Amino acid sequence: MFGRIKHMIIKEFIQTFRNRKNWVLLFGFPIIQLFMFGYVVTTDVNNISTAFYDRDKSQESRELARRLEASGYFSITHYPQSADEIRDLLDRGKVLCAIQINERFASDISKRKPTEVQVIVDGTDSNTAMIAMNYASKIIAGYAADRAAPAVQTRLSAIEFRTRFWYNPDLKSRNYNVPGVIASIIMLICLMLTSMSIVREREMGTIEQLMVSPISPFELMLGKTLPFAAISFFDMLVVIVVGTLWFGITIKGSLLLLFLGTTVYLLSVLGIGLFISTILRTQQQALMATMFFFMPALLLSGFMFPIDNMPEGFQYLTYLNPLRYFLIIIRGVFLKGSGFDVLWPQMAALLFLGLIIITLSSLRFRKRLG
C-alpha cells in the first residue's frame, strides 16, 4: 500500500511542477500577497493630509501647528484663508483633516479663558477619520495641558495617565496581517490544488485508468492530498522566513506548536477541497467554486473585520469556518507566545471540524469513484 501511495505522490508532484505557471502560483503568489499585506493593506495612519486655517496668526497657533506636524501623524499641506476654501479642499479630496484656529486664540489662552479649536475630518472612510480625530484630540489636549494655569497643572499632575500595549507595542498592522496571510495562503492553495487535481483527472479521462489499477480509493485520496499538504507547509515556511527577515516580525511562541496547529487545520481544508472535487466536472468549475467558498470564509474569519462587530447570526456561522480557529492559533503563536494550554480549545475545534469534513468528503469521494 505504501509503495502505491509513494508512486501516486511522485506522480502528483511531477504533474504539478511540470507546468511552469504552477511555480508562479505556488511560490510567487504567496510572496506577492505577503508584500501586499505588509506594505499596502495597512490600517496604520500616518502623514494625514491636513489643512490648517489659522485666523489668529499668533505664536501660540503656530506652536500648535508645529506640534501637529512633529507628531508624524499630520502633514500640513494647505493653509486656507476661508471656510469656503476648507470645504473645497475636503470636497476635492485634497485633505483628510482641517483644523481651524479662531481669532483671539492666543489672547484667550493668556487670560486663562476657554477657547475652541475646530477639527473637521472627512468621514468617507470612517475608520481613518476616527483615528485622525483621536490623534488630533490627543495632541490638542496635550497642548492645552501645557498651557494650563499652574494650579490646574498641579491638580492634573496628581493623576498620571500611562498607556501600555501588549503583544504589539508598536501597533504595526503588518504584525497583525502577516500571520493572517499565512492562514489564507494555506487555505487558498490547498483548495485550488486539491479540487482541480482530481477534477483534472476526470476531465482528461485518466481517472478511469487509475481506478482499474491496483490502487484503492483510499490510497488515491492520500496520494492526491499529501503532496498539497507538503506544498502548503513549504509555503508557510517561505512566508515565515520572509516575514521574520524582511519585515522583522518575531515569533514569540513555539514553531512546533504552529506546525501542529497547521496539521490539524489542513484536515479541514483538504477535506473541503476533496468535497468540491466530487461535485464538479471541469477545472473551470472547480476554480470558481474555490473562490466562491474562499471569499466568504475570509470575510467570516476575523482576518479583516472583528467577529464581534458582525450580526449575531453571522457570528454563529463563523464557528463552521476553519480559518477562524487557525487565525487565533497562528496569531497567538506569533504575537502572544501562547502555548498549548491556551490554544487547545481552537485545536480541538479544528480537529473535530476536520474529522467531520474529511470523513464526509472521503465517503462522497469513494461513492463518486465507485
MARMIMI-27719 format. One record per residue: residue in one letter; x, y, z of N, C-alpha, C in turn. Coordinates in steps of 0.001 Angstrom, whole numbers, padded with zeros to 6 digits, always signed. Layout:
BEGIN
aXYZXYZXYZ
...
//
This chain:
BEGIN
m+000823-001206+000000+000000+000000+000000+000859+001258+000000
f+001912+001243+000857+002753+002443+000958+003522+002685-000339
g+003860+001588-001019+004540+001752-002296+003642+002397-003333
r+002384+002010-003373+001446+002606-004333+001194+004067-004009
i+001053+004384-002693+000861+005785-002300+002091+006613-002659
k+003268+006036-002453+004509+006745-002786+004557+007095-004265
h+004250+006130-005124+004279+006402-006567+003193+007401-006953
m+002052+007364-006275+000990+008326-006559+001430+009743-006181
i+002131+009861-005055+002627+011174-004614+003663+011716-005601
i+004585+010835-006034+005600+011268-007008+004935+011718-008300
k+003943+010949-008762+003207+011323-009983+002570+012693-009822
e+001992+012959-008639+001293+014226-008435+002270+015397-008409
f+003430+015197-007791+004439+016248-007791+004919+016545-009210
i+005168+015497-009984+005626+015691-011366+004573+016426-012179
q+003318+016022-012024+002240+016639-012794+002022+018092-012389
t+002229+018381-011095+002026+019748-010604+003128+020683-011072
f+004380+020238-010990+005504+021127-011294+005913+021093-012763
r+005267+020216-013552+005589+020180-014980+005138+021462-015672
n+004056+022043-015185+003554+023302-015738+004264+024461-015030
r+005012+025242-015786+005796+026333-015191+004909+027404-014559
k+003675+027528-015050+002772+028516-014464+002446+028177-013013
n+002471+026896-012680+002192+026496-011301+003276+026973-010338
w+004505+027130-010848+005574+027632-009982+005255+029053-009496
v+004730+029869-010397+004348+031230-010005+003203+031198-009012
l+002234+030317-009259+001077+030226-008383+001473+029742-006995
l+002342+028750-006929+002669+028112-005648+003692+028892-004838
f+004628+029544-005505+005719+030179-004775+005796+031693-004994
g+005364+032158-006154+005371+033603-006386+004193+034298-005753
f+003022+033685-005857+001810+034292-005310+001887+034529-003801
p+002371+033556-002995+002468+033840-001544+003366+035025-001209
i+004489+035165-001933+005393+036282-001650+004744+037606-002043
i+004080+037618-003218+003393+038846-003656+002319+039239-002647
q+001534+038261-002215+000471+038553-001255+001048+039046+000068
l+002170+038463+000481+002804+038892+001731+003230+040351+001660
f+003866+040748+000554+004310+042140+000427+003126+043089+000282
m+002062+042633-000375+000873+043475-000499+000276+043762+000876
f+000141+042728+001692-000431+042918+003020+000553+043603+003959
g+001853+043410+003719+002840+044032+004588+002987+045520+004366
y+002836+045969+003112+003073+047375+002790+001814+048136+002389
v+000931+047483+001628-000209+048199+001042-001440+048107+001926
v-001804+046885+002310-003002+046692+003137-002628+046979+004582
t-002851+048189+005015-002463+048598+006362-003505+049532+006950
t-003703+049410+008232-004601+050316+008949-003830+051414+009682
d-002498+051418+009526-001708+052478+010152-002024+053805+009470
v-002153+054856+010263-002486+056181+009737-001326+057121+010053
n-000636+057573+009018+000486+058497+009167+000404+059542+008057
n+001029+060690+008325+001104+061772+007327-000269+062118+006759
i-001216+062354+007651-002568+062712+007248-002534+064091+006594
s-002984+064173+005352-003001+065470+004664-003968+066414+005386
t-003457+067557+005819-004197+068445+006716-004176+069873+006200
a-005312+070539+006374-005402+071982+006102-005457+072710+007446
f-004635+073735+007591-004559+074477+008862-005028+075910+008606
y-006243+076203+009083-006844+077531+008886-006602+078355+010153
d-005611+079212+010080-005190+079996+011243-005736+081418+011117
r-006792+081699+011858-007382+083040+011851-006727+083949+012885
d-005940+083369+013775-005321+084168+014840-003906+084616+014452
k-003184+083758+013737-001822+084052+013282-000935+084534+014421
s-000936+083786+015488-000151+084127+016672+000934+083073+016886
q+001806+083348+017837+002856+082384+018158+002258+081097+018720
e+001180+081237+019489+000545+080070+020087-000074+079161+019021
s-000716+079746+018023-001324+078932+016964-000249+078253+016119
r+000858+078951+015878+001955+078333+015131+002585+077190+015918
e+002618+077344+017241+003152+076270+018087+002278+075022+017996
l+000967+075219+017969+000053+074084+017834+000251+073396+016481
a+000435+074193+015418+000692+073616+014094+002007+072832+014092
r+003013+073366+014780+004298+072665+014845+004157+071326+015549
r+003365+071287+016613+003170+070032+017345+002422+069005+016509
l+001481+069466+015733+000737+068542+014878+001665+067882+013862
e+002530+068668+013237+003441+068103+012242+004542+067275+012890
a+005000+067699+014071+006077+066966+014744+005620+065587+015207
s+004328+065386+015350+003830+064090+015797+004033+062996+014757
g+004152+063373+013485+004293+062388+012417+002965+061896+011876
y+001891+062236+012558+000564+061804+012110-000042+062776+011094
f+000321+064044+011188-000296+065068+010352+000752+065739+009476
s+000373+065974+008234+001229+066716+007314+000410+067887+006778
i+000756+069092+007227+000001+070283+006826+000412+070664+005413
t-000491+070443+004491-000221+070682+003067-000886+071940+002537
h-001898+072444+003243-002620+073626+002770-002880+074575+003944
y-002817+075862+003635-003139+076901+004615-004259+077758+004027
p-005485+077314+004136-006611+078051+003538-006830+079388+004229
q-007522+080294+003531-007790+081627+004056-009268+081866+004315
s-010090+080834+004130-011513+080989+004382-012133+079609+004614
a-013351+079631+005202-014072+078378+005425-014496+077740+004107
d-014804+078549+003128-015179+078013+001813-014022+077256+001172
e-012820+077734+001400-011651+077052+000842-011454+075684+001516
i-011742+075620+002807-011681+074327+003511-012685+073350+002906
r-013895+073840+002694-014936+072988+002113-014517+072485+000730
d-013907+073345-000055-013475+072947-001390-012367+071889-001319
l-011428+072047-000395-010347+071067-000246-010886+069699+000164
l-011859+069693+001079-012467+068434+001506-013288+067812+000382
d-014011+068628-000366-014821+068113-001463-013958+067468-002544
r-012816+068052-002808-011935+067530-003854-011037+066402-003358
g-011099+066105-002051-010284+065027-001501-008815+065369-001382
k-008486+066656-001363-007077+067053-001261-006565+066965+000164
v-007463+067049+001137-007075+066896+002540-008075+065964+003214
l-007597+065292+004245-008473+064430+005038-008963+065139+006292
c-008161+066086+006748-008470+066759+008007-008224+068263+007854
a-009052+069043+008517-008881+070502+008533-009007+070994+009969
i-008092+071858+010367-008080+072393+011727-008186+073905+011643
q-009165+074438+012358-009417+075880+012321-009134+076490+013686
i-008270+077507+013692-007952+078263+014901-008682+079601+014804
n-009544+079877+015760-010330+081103+015726-009522+082307+016195
e-010055+083504+015932-009411+084732+016400-009419+084787+017925
r-008465+085545+018468-008311+085726+019917-007900+084431+020599
f-007341+083488+019823-006893+082215+020395-005788+082459+021423
a-004760+083212+021047-003650+083478+021960-004102+084357+023122
s-004975+085321+022833-005455+086216+023890-006246+085448+024948
d-007112+084550+024497-007902+083764+025453-007013+082863+026305
i-005962+082311+025678-005059+081445+026437-004324+082244+027500
s-003843+083429+027115-003098+084252+028081-003984+084705+029233
k-005289+084895+028980-006222+085315+030024-006878+084128+030742
r-006420+082915+030410-006971+081693+031012-008478+081572+030749
k-008893+082028+029584-010303+081918+029214-010495+080709+028286
p-011670+080080+028328-011936+078942+027421-011852+079390+025967
t-011237+078556+025161-011139+078829+023725-011408+077545+022959
e-011643+077653+021679-012041+076495+020887-011102+076292+019711
v-010905+075023+019379-010194+074619+018167-011120+073660+017422
q-011436+073995+016186-012346+073152+015416-011555+072169+014553
v-011922+070889+014651-011297+069830+013856-012366+069256+012930
i-012127+069354+011630-013061+068849+010618-012386+067676+009914
v-013066+066530+009882-012478+065314+009315-013409+064758+008247
d-012821+064347+007131-013584+063686+006066-013991+062294+006559
g-015294+062082+006742-015795+060828+007287-016122+059784+006247
t-015652+059942+004998-015916+058933+003980-015370+057582+004411
d-014120+057572+004872-013533+056368+005471-013650+056533+006978
s-014657+055910+007555-014964+056153+008965-013836+055711+009885
n-013151+054619+009556-012082+054129+010422-010918+055112+010456
t-010469+055551+009294-009372+056513+009228-009771+057838+009866
a-011016+058276+009649-011490+059526+010231-011475+059470+011750
m-011901+058333+012307-011908+058209+013762-010492+058227+014332
i-009575+057556+013650-008188+057550+014116-007593+058951+014042
a-007846+059659+012934-007328+061025+012785-007901+061945+013854
m-009195+061801+014148-009811+062624+015179-009192+062352+016552
n-008934+061077+016840-008326+060733+018128-006916+061306+018239
y-006144+061221+017157-004793+061780+017175-004838+063287+017430
a-005701+063977+016688-005798+065432+016838-006245+065818+018243
s-007217+065103+018779-007718+065406+020119-006630+065232+021166
k-005844+064170+020998-004781+063911+021974-003705+064993+021930
i-003320+065419+020734-002284+066448+020603-002784+067789+021138
i-004013+068135+020808-004576+069407+021284-004752+069376+022794
a-005160+068231+023343-005314+068118+024796-003968+068264+025495
g-002918+067678+024893-001586+067833+025477-001109+069270+025431
y-001399+069950+024344-001033+071364+024230-001791+072192+025268
a-003078+071902+025454-003879+072634+026436-003367+072407+027849
a-002951+071174+028145-002436+070882+029490-001140+071640+029751
d-000293+071769+028735+000956+072506+028905+000716+074000+029096
r-000373+074496+028532-000686+075921+028626-001580+076254+029812
a-001993+075234+030557-002914+075472+031677-002218+076233+032796
a-003031+076831+033658-002511+077581+034803-001759+076640+035736
p-000777+077148+036512-000012+076294+037427-000895+075523+038401
a-001948+076150+038908-002828+075452+039847-003515+074271+039184
v-003920+074487+037915-004566+073398+037180-003564+072286+036897
q-002338+072664+036541-001306+071671+036271-000999+070848+037506
t-001038+071497+038678-000784+070770+039928-001860+069718+040158
r-003135+070085+039891-004219+069108+040072-004096+067977+039050
l-003705+068316+037809-003579+067284+036792-002427+066338+037086
s-001336+066876+037685-000169+066044+037948-000432+065006+039026
a-001519+065164+039775-001842+064166+040794-002283+062855+040159
i-002719+062890+038911-003124+061697+038181-002185+061527+037003
e-001438+060463+037015-000503+060191+035919-001094+059101+035034
f-001352+059435+033785-002001+058522+032852-000939+057855+031985
r-000886+056523+032050+000079+055776+031259-000650+054725+030428
t-000200+054548+029215-000771+053518+028347+000297+052483+028023
r-000154+051245+027888+000759+050163+027538+000030+049187+026622
f+000656+048867+025508+000062+047943+024550+000796+046605+024635
w+000050+045572+024923+000636+044240+024997+000664+043599+023616
y+001651+042727+023393+001755+041845+022241+002157+042559+020957
n+001699+043793+020751+002082+044538+019551+002322+045988+019956
p+003396+046238+020708+003590+047569+021303+003726+048691+020286
d+004223+048387+019080+004375+049423+018058+003089+049664+017278
l+002069+048836+017517+000771+048947+016835+000933+048934+015318
k+001838+048084+014806+002036+047965+013369+001073+046927+012810
s+000328+047315+011797-000669+046407+011243-000027+045219+010531
r+001217+045357+010055+001852+044224+009379+002099+043068+010348
n+002326+043378+011630+002470+042307+012609+001179+041512+012748
y+000064+042156+012485-001247+041518+012544-001599+040839+011225
n-001164+041418+010108-001549+040921+008791-000744+039714+008331
v+000564+039716+008589+001417+038653+008056+000991+037264+008533
p+000714+037046+009825+000208+035721+010216-001096+035361+009515
g-001958+036342+009299-003192+036082+008589-002958+035692+007138
v-001905+036250+006527-001567+035888+005153-001204+034411+005073
i-000463+033913+006066-000086+032502+006079-001335+031624+006086
a-002290+031956+006950-003515+031159+007054-004313+031192+005750
s-004429+032367+005142-005219+032474+003909-004524+031796+002740
i-003188+031876+002673-002452+031230+001589-002623+029716+001658
i-002502+029163+002870-002656+027711+003026-004037+027276+002563
m-005068+028009+002951-006425+027633+002550-006600+027730+001044
l-006182+028833+000443-006417+029041-000982-005667+028017-001828
i-004391+027795-001514-003590+026867-002318-004108+025442-002167
c-004428+025029-000947-004939+023674-000739-006272+023459-001453
l-007155+024421-001343-008449+024290-002001-008295+024182-003516
m-007480+025057-004093-007328+025077-005541-006662+023807-006047
l-005556+023432-005421-004811+022282-005920-005584+020984-005737
t-006195+020805-004571-006905+019552-004314-008111+019398-005220
s-008932+020449-005298-010145+020348-006115-009814+020213-007597
m-008870+020984-008092-008574+020983-009525-007797+019742-009941
s-007004+019168-009044-006226+017990-009405-007119+016804-009717
i-008064+016534-008840-008942+015385-009045-009893+015635-010218
v-010384+016872-010322-011256+017205-011446-010485+017096-012758
r-009206+017440-012757-008397+017348-013976-008282+015895-014446
e-008124+014985-013485-008065+013567-013848-009367+013131-014516
r-010492+013595-013980-011779+013224-014568-011978+013896-015929
e-011521+015142-016033-011698+015894-017278-010856+015307-018410
m-009664+014805-018074-008771+014239-019086-009053+012761-019350
g-009921+012173-018535-010262+010769-018741-009293+009793-018115
t-008355+010277-017299-007368+009383-016677-007841+008812-015359
i-008963+009323-014833-009459+008798-013566-009876+007336-013718
e-010403+006975-014907-010781+005586-015141-009565+004684-015161
q-008445+005178-015717-007219+004386-015746-006702+004140-014335
l-006835+005155-013480-006399+004980-012100-007272+003967-011367
m-008564+003959-011679-009490+003087-010963-009323+001621-011352
v-008872+001349-012569-008657-000043-012951-007277-000533-012544
s-006466+000370-011996-005166-000015-011467-005340-000604-010072
p-004293-001226-009510-004424-001839-008176-004673-000840-007050
i-004548+000467-007295-004687+001462-006233-006146+001565-005788
s-006339+001673-004478-007687+001768-003905-008111+003231-003813
p-009420+003484-003630-009859+004883-003468-009176+005589-002298
f-008935+004876-001205-008262+005491-000049-006839+005882-000403
e-006134+004994-001085-004762+005298-001477-004724+006438-002486
l-005698+006457-003388-005776+007556-004361-006014+008886-003656
m-006875+008881-002642-007169+010106-001910-005923+010619-001185
l-005192+009709-000537-003967+010123+000147-002920+010614-000845
g-002780+009892-001940-001791+010302-002942-002096+011649-003558
k-003380+012019-003590-003773+013302-004160-003666+014454-003157
t-003817+014177-001881-003862+015251-000885-002526+015499-000180
l-001745+014455+000059-000491+014629+000798+000501+015560+000093
p+000654+015506-001247+001580+016458-001877+001197+017913-001649
f-000088+018192-001649-000518+019577-001472-000366+020024-000023
a-000470+019073+000895-000171+019405+002290+001301+019772+002442
a+002180+019031+001768+003616+019329+001821+003912+020692+001201
i+003263+021004+000078+003456+022307-000568+002985+023426+000353
s+001889+023204+001061+001360+024227+001984+002338+024476+003124
f+002933+023416+003651+003935+023588+004704+005142+024361+004179
f+005553+024072+002950+006696+024790+002378+006376+026269+002194
d+005183+026564+001685+004783+027964+001533+004744+028676+002880
m+004280+027973+003904+004248+028569+005232+005660+028914+005697
l+006608+028017+005451+007991+028284+005838+008551+029481+005074
v+008230+029582+003783+008722+030703+002977+008195+032023+003523
v+006906+032068+003826+006313+033301+004335+006874+033635+005721
i+007097+032628+006553+007672+032877+007877+009077+033456+007755
v+009891+032882+006861+011270+033364+006688+011273+034807+006186
v+010455+035095+005168+010398+036464+004644+009841+037422+005698
g+008826+036983+006425+008232+037847+007441+009192+038192+008559
t+010000+037221+008965+010937+037467+010073+012182+038225+009616
l+012715+037875+008447+013955+038507+007992+013718+039860+007331
w+012648+039988+006551+012408+041230+005823+011605+042224+006659
f+010484+041758+007227+009617+042659+007978+009992+042746+009462
g+010887+041904+009919+011331+041972+011306+010293+041509+012312
i+009413+040615+011896+008380+040094+012801+008953+038895+013552
t+008934+038954+014849+009478+037867+015652+008373+036899+016058
i+008710+035622+016072+007771+034591+016510+008009+034368+017997
k+007043+034714+018803+007212+034644+020253+006892+033263+020818
g+006179+032448+020047+005770+031141+020529+006588+030010+019932
s+006047+028800+020024+006735+027598+019588+006403+027275+018137
l+007459+027044+017329+007251+026631+015946+006616+025241+015880
l+006971+024383+016834+006392+023044+016870+004883+023116+017068
l+004447+024016+017936+003009+024190+018155+002339+024742+016907
l+003036+025622+016190+002492+026175+014946+002325+025085+013890
f+003299+024183+013784+003194+023090+012830+002086+022119+013224
l+001914+021898+014510+000830+021038+014970-000525+021648+014610
g-000684+022940+014866-001927+023619+014518-002179+023611+013015
t-001103+023768+012221-001252+023738+010766-001695+022365+010287
t-001157+021319+010894-001537+019960+010515-003022+019720+010747
v-003513+020159+011900-004934+019982+012196-005785+020834+011255
y-005295+022007+010946-006006+022919+010032-006120+022319+008634
l-005060+021625+008192-005059+021046+006854-006102+019958+006692
l-006469+019286+007782-007519+018273+007695-008797+018873+007120
s-009176+020022+007668-010407+020667+007208-010275+021188+005789
v-009163+021861+005500-009012+022493+004190-008921+021453+003076
l-008129+020401+003299-008027+019347+002289-009355+018629+002116
g-010088+018462+003217-011402+017831+003130-012371+018650+002301
i-012331+019981+002466-013215+020847+001682-012845+020789+000199
g-011538+020819-000100-011103+020704-001488-011504+019373-002101
l-011412+018314-001311-011822+016997-001790-013323+016960-002071
f-014088+017590-001204-015541+017616-001392-015918+018388-002657
i-015232+019522-002893-015502+020300-004107-015222+019463-005346
s-014177+018647-005297-013804+017851-006463-014833+016781-006788
t-015636+016380-005799-016608+015306-006041-017913+015820-006649
i-018137+017118-006633-019411+017643-007130-019263+018399-008443
l-018016+018556-008932-017788+019315-010156-017066+018450-011180
r-017154+018856-012461-016603+018038-013534-015493+018728-014315
t-015388+020046-014248-014357+020747-015020-013499+021591-014080
q-012277+021893-014545-011358+022695-013733-011869+024123-013572
q-012537+024635-014589-013090+025981-014501-014149+026055-013404
q-014997+025046-013333-015997+024999-012269-015334+024889-010902
a-014279+024092-010819-013575+023920-009548-012941+025226-009088
l-012348+025963-010037-011731+027242-009694-012776+028236-009195
m-013913+028310-009881-014969+029233-009484-015556+028846-008123
a-015749+027550-007896-016280+027100-006611-015303+027380-005484
t-014012+027236-005768-012998+027526-004748-013049+028985-004325
m-013107+029893-005281-013164+031312-004957-014494+031663-004283
f-015565+030987-004703-016870+031230-004092-016858+030851-002613
f-016115+029814-002274-016012+029413-000865-014984+030254-000119
f-013870+030573-000778-012752+031222-000093-013096+032629+000382
m-013735+033429-000459-014004+034814-000094-014919+034935+001126
p-016069+034219+001179-016874+034285+002411-016125+033757+003631
a-015318+032705+003427-014547+032172+004554-013568+033216+005077
l-012954+033969+004175-012012+035021+004586-012729+036140+005331
l-013896+036537+004839-014645+037629+005462-015205+037223+006826
l-015525+035942+006993-016123+035462+008242-015092+034894+009207
s-013818+035137+008944-012766+034558+009785-012268+035492+010879
g-012545+036794+010735-011964+037764+011658-010644+038312+011171
f-010229+037950+009949-008968+038437+009406-009039+039927+009100
m-010135+040357+008480-010281+041758+008099-011189+042533+009045
f-012246+041882+009525-013236+042571+010344-013464+041775+011630
p-013545+042452+012777-013766+041737+014043-015075+040961+014025
i-015031+039747+014518-016227+038904+014548-017283+039504+015472
d-016853+040157+016540-017806+040740+017489-018647+041844+016859
n-018172+042439+015778-018927+043506+015110-019965+042976+014124
m-019944+041669+013867-020868+041080+012897-022229+040848+013537
p-023292+040771+012736-024607+040394+013273-024543+039024+013945
e-025423+038815+014901-025355+037605+015714-025435+036336+014871
g-026298+036334+013850-026426+035153+013005-025134+034796+012306
f-024411+035800+011819-023142+035557+011151-022063+035139+012147
q-022150+035607+013378-021192+035172+014387-021298+033668+014632
y-022512+033153+014676-022684+031706+014837-022160+030959+013609
l-022302+031562+012435-021835+030920+011208-020311+030786+011185
t-019612+031684+011857-018144+031616+011859-017612+030381+012581
y-018430+029772+013437-017973+028566+014133-017780+027388+013184
l-018331+027469+011982-018146+026419+010980-016972+026703+010061
n-016249+027778+010315-015163+028222+009447-013815+027822+010052
p-013069+026907+009422-011764+026511+009975-010774+027671+010076
l-010881+028633+009153-009947+029754+009144-010067+030584+010410
r-011248+030650+010994-011450+031408+012233-010548+030874+013344
y-010528+029566+013518-009760+028956+014605-008257+029040+014343
f-007864+028849+013076-006434+028861+012781-005842+030258+012919
l-006616+031287+012636-006120+032649+012830-005813+032920+014297
i-006659+032410+015186-006396+032575+016620-005112+031850+017005
i-004916+030653+016442-003720+029867+016760-002464+030559+016254
i-002460+030955+014986-001238+031485+014385-000882+032860+014955
r-001895+033680+015235-001609+034977+015849-001218+034814+017304
g-001775+033819+017966-001368+033553+019343+000080+033122+019424
v+000535+032296+018478+001923+031846+018460+002857+032983+018059
f+002479+033737+017022+003337+034809+016518+003441+035973+017499
l+002312+036515+017931+002286+037779+018659+002294+037610+020170
k+001621+036576+020683+001458+036452+022121+002366+035412+022762
g+002913+034506+021955+003704+033426+022529+002848+032447+023309
s+001592+032287+022901+000674+031405+023621+001110+029951+023470
g+000825+029161+024500+001151+027747+024481-000070+026885+024247
f+000148+025581+024343-000942+024634+024100-002039+024793+025142
d-001680+025194+026369-002685+025344+027423-003688+026450+027105
v-003295+027391+026253-004182+028485+025867-004918+028167+024564
l-004227+027499+023643-004762+027307+022293-005445+025967+022089
w-005490+025117+023106-006083+023792+022895-007559+023843+022507
p-008381+024811+022980-009785+024824+022512-009901+025014+020997
q-009053+025897+020431-009089+026102+018986-008599+024855+018240
m-007571+024202+018773-007076+022988+018123-008107+021865+018210
a-008780+021767+019350-009811+020736+019491-010964+020985+018527
a-011352+022249+018390-012433+022587+017452-012011+022288+016012
l-010756+022603+015656-010264+022307+014310-010213+020808+014059
l-009761+020062+015062-009675+018608+014909-011064+018010+014721
f-012011+018441+015527-013384+017939+015425-013987+018296+014072
l-013818+019559+013674-014358+020009+012390-013662+019303+011227
g-012356+019132+011345-011604+018485+010281-011977+017028+010101
l-012159+016307+011203-012531+014897+011107-013899+014727+010457
i-014828+015616+010794-016162+015535+010180-016075+015810+008685
i-015355+016878+008316-015270+017253+006894-014538+016190+006093
i-013412+015691+006594-012634+014708+005842-013382+013388+005727
t-014173+013034+006759-014956+011799+006698-016062+011897+005651
l-016816+013002+005694-017884+013193+004714-017328+013277+003298
s-016224+013974+003131-015629+014111+001810-015103+012777+001302
s-014514+011980+002200-013986+010673+001799-015104+009735+001373
l-016201+009730+002130-017334+008878+001783-017899+009263+000422
r-018035+010567+000176-018553+011008-001117-017554+010719-002227
f-016271+010873-001916-015221+010602-002902-015257+009135-003338
r-015384+008228-002370-015435+006798-002701-016709+006465-003470
k-017807+007053-003035-019075+006773-003709-019030+007276-005145
r-018430+008452-005363-018372+009028-006702-017463+008190-007599
l-016346+007705-007035-015449+006881-007845-016049+005515-008120
g-016824+005005-007135-017460+003711-007325-018537+003773-008371
//
